[in-house]
């Protein structure tokens, strides 16, 4: 345990029991949340890599065909015609 965390626990031990319990619940919730986020991020790396590869391939295909930019249905934009 780090010196800073030891200091926090020493100071927290001086609080009333109800406040100690509140602080403990907050810390446990933060730790659990961080663990879930880290796990979700680690598990999504393969999918994110695939999506990035697809986006790059689509971009390259558009550049080679001369189609660069956003495509939209011109028929739905009647205000410009």
Secondary structure, 3 states (H helix, E strand, C coil): CCHHHHHHHHHHCCCCHHHHHHHHHHHHHHHHHHHHHHHHHHHHHHHHHHHHHHHHHHHHHHHHHCCCCCCCCHHHCHHHC
